[in-house]
């Protein structure tokens, strides 16, 4: 029996370089019922794992508050409460339901907690050293009302840390959406499986640090998604030259927005492209970028289409629209960002031209608003199910898609989505999307397939923010960052 839990996501980003499978509610339920009597056994294991983690995280806690819901999540909390009481802690378990009406295994956990001497109350204690949120787990997301809402408010306003069982109450296991009233935990112990909602949407803000315990159960079904692993380092042969690493051309920078193409171009160069060309759309009167003299300026009609990775849309405004028909027709490898996506969303003809491009030759990098425009839905719809939105875009346009945001989703038609674990709010500033587009172009120019290039670029982009020591990370600094 495994009682040691592994930390998957810390305060400064991922703590593992591995890819982890992520499972939804139906898959997790099926795993719970693999063997007769499995639920009771798993609950006992879950309670012991939770108690051990609580003791490890807050070893000097004297009073432990366990807030229990009426289902199996509450049963996990009661099992942990029994262990903590036996180990010398003072434990108060709050519940407002009739334990005799709980599922059988949760009822047995209540009996075990009673036998261990756990104190019971229908209220939260006024003072405590750590709280265990065992209200609601992977079941249907429901509004938290009455006493449960009061308890959540107490958890979120207290100075004491909260450890959530499986999921913070009010967080959807698959989408990362949250109800209006939800727990904001400092630690979350995911049991049996890791769930997508822990890592995307509002999950990162609700979960705090993410821990995992498989309860010694091995999954046998395909995952709903993958938590993206760190990209493999690609050593450069000594006998290589700039031609070995491909050309990138950045097309964009309409009037007043030339900074966007320069950020993308500098990022492409720093990201490893052999040569980088800049094609500003507001008359290329800039012959030299003083901060990056390696960049070369070209007019659109001078572009070499034969073997160049094109990044289109950064600061493109309305001007990019006139060039998109040729870009979609002639670009061998293509990254579409920002205003290129907005112009395509407005034009059925451009959408059809995008669909006609060769498979796996194009990457779309929308933020939620751009994704909503491409799908003709609202931003709320996209954010309510980010996995589905990214997959829908990939299927509709037969492209690799990077749906940006907290827990960026990377996917392609017929592929299991990946959720990126790196990055933080330091990326929430103007120009960081341009930096990502340029880096992605460099990865494709280096020869990586589009999906692999997208995964590598998004991971490296987020890792820069995770490693940046200061409180603010500007795009101009970000585009000069090295691995």
Secondary structure, DSSP 8 states (H G I E B T S, - for coil): -----EEEEETTEES--S-EEE--HHHHHHHHTSSTTHHHHHHHHHHHHHHHHHHHHSTT--EEEEEE-SSHHHHHHHHHHHHHHHTT-EEEEE--S-GGGS-HHHHHHHHHHHHHT-EEESS--SS-SEEEEES--SS------HHHHHHHHHHHH-SSEEEEESS-TTB-TTT--B-SS----SEEEEESSB-GGGTSTTHHHHH-EEEEE-TT----S--SEEE----------SS--GGGG-EEEEEE--TT-HHHHHHHHHHHHHTT-SEEEEEESS-------TT-TT-EE--GGG---SSEEEEE-TT-TTTTHHHHHHHHHH-SEEEE-THHHHHHHT-HHHHHHHHTS-TTSEEE---HHHHHHHHTS-HHHHHHTHHHHHHHHHHHHTSEEEE-STT-EEE-TTS--EE-----GGG-STTHHHHHHHHHHHHHHTT--HHHHHHHHHHHHHHHHHH--SS---HHHHTT---
